[in-house]
Amino acid sequence: MGLFSLQEHHLNSVILNWFQDEDLTQFFSTTRKRFDEESLRALVETNTGTSATPTYGVVRLLDDLLIGVVTVGPIRPVHGVSDVVTLIGEQSARGRGLAGETVCLASHLAFKNHGARKLSTAMFAGNLVARKAYASAGWFEEAELRDHLIVNGQAMDMVLMSCFPESLRDYRAFS
């Protein structure tokens, strides 16, 4: 697995299709934001210079295939806190533990290169795949907010997951 800074010239119909696939993105954002070509371009435009929300492409090194996208941020430097949001879009890469590997790599980047002291993310409680992926990287469930989100007209809990450098899997190997 490898990560690279995602730039506008990397955007293509494959990535756009990932973000427009409602089954794939149903749990991607708790705000239910829908991405189109313009909003994806705006996302990667922030990668120039010192971005508060760096976005990376996820590559499977075995065959150099782009399999997903991960965003670190927004980084809140005053508090040293950031988010890590992962999307594995490539069908052949799903269900193989690569989301957890991606979270682990992006988390190490957040701590080492972006000045984070703590990482925290919110997700739908029903997103068991994401919960398992983050836990496999060394993240832990910090809180569960009851009936916090509405999904298809039904109240759903939201889970907050976090990690510190010392709780992250393979932390010492990357330090």
C-alpha positions, 0 to 999 in steps of 0.5 A: 500500500502506498499514498500519494498527494492527490492532484487535479490531474489524477482525477478521472471518471473512475474516482468520480464514479466512486464518489457518486456510487450511493451504495459505496458512499452511503456512510462516507460522510455523516453530512450526506454530502454528494460529490460531483466533478467540481467538488472533487476538484475543490477538494484536491485543490487544497493539496497545494501548499500547506493544506489543512485537509490534505487528500491522498490517493491510495495505491496497491503497490503490487500492481500500481492500481489506484484503489481509494482516497483518504483525507487527513483533516481538517487539521486543527493545529491549535489543538493538534487534532485531525480526522482521517476519512477513507474511501476504498472505491476499487471493487477488487480491493474491498473486503481484504483489510486494505481500508485498515491498512489505509487508515494506519498509513494515513494516521502515521502521516497525520502524526509524523507530517501534519502535527497531529497529537490525536486523531478522531472521526465520527461514523454511523454506528451501523457502519461496521466495516469502517468500525472494524477497519479503524479498530484494526489500525489501533483506533478505539471507540471513545463515545457513542451518541444515541439517536444522533443521526437520521438515516432513511428517516430513522434515528441512528447512533453515531460512534466517535473513534480516536487514536493517539500515536502510542495506540496506533498499530505499528507505531514504532515501526514508523517513528 
